[in-house]
């Protein structure tokens, strides 16, 4: 089983527990997972140690316990992390946090998107694009912006699992294929 599938299962499990608890628990769990993920991300050595089969689950638990105290995690997240240590799954903590975040956005009705342009957009243009897309989708969108000079011009938009390639690079590729076919 791939790590992503396993991470999705663990994220779904802790998400279901948070949902059952109600209130702001879902968001708190997300914040704890994000904080823990960031702490691990700051130290590549720590990330390697959590993935290492040489380091015992007890040693991993001791390290994670200190991190959990640092972020003041609740008992449910602490127990969840200790379970991950017992099952030797702390190495996929980053994937679990990412999957949890996606579930949280889905629960709130927010869709994620990414807009790629050939040149950087100023804040006003970014806001304009975001507002226009939210109107079209009739939902709130969390939109990330990126620059890729290789698209030459236009935009490449990914919202959810849909991709709209209105880049000059794509238009030229279509034109090239049309010329090759002799149409």
C-alpha positions in Angstrom: 0.0 0.0 0.0 1.4 3.4 -0.9 2.1 6.0 1.7 -0.5 8.4 0.3 -3.3 5.8 0.7 -2.2 5.0 4.2 -1.9 8.7 5.0 -5.4 9.3 3.7 -6.8 6.6 5.9 -5.1 7.9 9.0 -6.2 11.5 8.2 -9.7 10.3 7.7 -9.7 8.5 11.0 -8.5 11.5 13.1 -10.8 13.7 11.1 -13.8 11.5 12.0 -12.8 11.6 15.6 -12.6 15.4 15.5 -16.0 15.6 13.7 -17.5 13.4 16.4 -16.2 15.6 19.1 -17.7 18.6 17.4 -17.1 22.3 18.1 -13.8 23.6 17.0 -12.0 20.3 17.4 -11.6 19.8 13.6 -9.8 23.0 13.2 -7.7 22.5 16.4 -6.6 19.1 15.2 -5.6 20.7 11.9 -3.6 23.3 13.7 -1.9 20.8 15.9 -1.0 18.6 12.9 0.2 21.6 10.9 2.4 22.8 13.9 3.8 19.3 14.4 4.5 19.0 10.7 6.3 22.3 10.7 8.5 21.4 13.7 9.5 18.2 12.0 10.0 20.0 8.7 12.5 22.4 10.3 14.9 19.5 11.1 15.7 17.1 8.3 17.6 14.9 10.8 14.4 14.6 12.9 12.3 13.8 9.8 14.9 11.0 8.9 14.9 9.7 12.5 11.1 9.4 12.5 11.2 7.5 9.3 14.1 5.3 10.3 13.4 1.6 11.2 16.6 1.7 13.4 15.0 4.1 15.8 12.7 2.3 18.2 9.0 3.3 18.6 9.7 4.1 22.2 12.5 6.6 21.2 10.2 8.1 18.6 7.4 8.4 21.2 9.8 10.2 23.5 10.7 12.7 20.8 7.2 13.2 19.7 6.0 13.7 23.2 8.4 16.6 23.7 7.1 18.1 20.4 3.5 17.6 21.4 4.1 19.4 24.8 5.8 22.2 22.9 2.7 22.8 20.7 0.3 22.0 23.7 -1.5 19.3 21.7 -4.7 17.8 23.2 -4.9 14.2 24.3 -6.6 13.0 21.1 -3.7 14.2 18.9 -1.2 12.9 21.4 -2.7 9.5 21.4 -2.9 9.6 17.6 0.8 10.4 17.3 1.7 7.7 19.7 -0.4 5.2 17.6 1.6 6.4 14.5 4.8 5.7 16.4 3.6 2.2 17.4 2.7 1.5 13.8 5.9 3.0 12.5 3.9 5.6 10.5 5.4 8.9 11.8 7.4 9.1 8.6 4.2 10.0 6.7 3.1 12.7 9.1 3.5 15.3 6.4 1.2 13.4 4.1 -1.3 12.9 6.9 -1.3 16.6 7.7 -1.8 17.4 4.0 -4.7 14.9 3.6 -6.3 16.3 6.8 -6.1 19.8 5.5 -7.8 18.7 2.3 -10.6 17.1 4.3 -11.0 20.2 6.4 -11.4 22.4 3.3 -13.9 20.0 1.8 -15.9 20.1 5.1 -16.0 23.9 4.9 -17.0 23.8 1.2 -13.8 25.4 0.1 -12.0 24.3 -3.1 -8.4 24.6 -3.8 -7.0 26.0 -6.9 -3.8 27.2 -8.6 -3.4 29.9 -11.2 -0.1 29.9 -13.2 0.9 32.9 -15.2 4.0 33.8 -17.3 4.5 37.0 -15.3 3.8 37.8 -11.6 0.4 39.3 -10.8 0.1 42.2 -8.4 -2.2 41.8 -5.3 -5.1 43.7 -7.1 -5.1 41.3 -10.1 -4.8 38.3 -7.8 -7.9 39.4 -5.9 -9.7 40.1 -9.1 -9.0 36.6 -10.4 -10.0 35.0 -7.1 -13.3 37.0 -6.9 -14.2 36.1 -10.5 -13.5 32.4 -10.0 -15.5 32.3 -6.7 -18.5 33.8 -8.6 -18.2 31.2 -11.4 -17.8 28.3 -9.0 -20.4 29.7 -6.5 -18.0 28.5 -3.7 -15.1 29.9 -1.8 -11.8 29.2 -3.4 -8.4 29.0 -1.8 -6.2 30.1 -4.8 -2.5 29.8 -5.0 -0.6 31.8 -7.6 2.6 30.7 -9.3 4.8 32.0 -12.2 6.1 29.8 -15.0 7.8 31.6 -17.8 7.6 28.5 -20.0 3.9 29.0 -20.6 4.9 32.1 -22.6 1.5 33.9 -21.9 -2.1 33.3 -20.9 -3.0 31.3 -17.8 -3.0 27.7 -16.6 -5.8 27.2 -14.0 -6.3 24.2 -11.9 -9.4 24.1 -9.6 -10.1 20.9 -7.8 -9.4 18.2 -10.3 -10.2 20.3 -13.4 -7.5 22.0 -15.4 -7.9 24.8 -17.9 -4.9 25.4 -20.1 -5.3 28.7 -21.8 -1.6 29.3 -22.1 0.2 30.4 -25.2 2.4 27.3 -25.1 -0.8 25.1 -25.3 -2.2 27.2 -28.2 1.1 26.9 -30.1 1.2 23.1 -29.5 -2.4 22.8 -30.9 -1.4 24.9 -33.9 1.7 22.8 -34.5 -0.3 19.6 -34.4 -2.9 21.1 -36.8 -0.1 22.0 -39.3 1.5 18.6 -39.0 -1.8 16.9 -39.9 -2.2 19.3 -42.8 -5.6 20.7 -41.9 
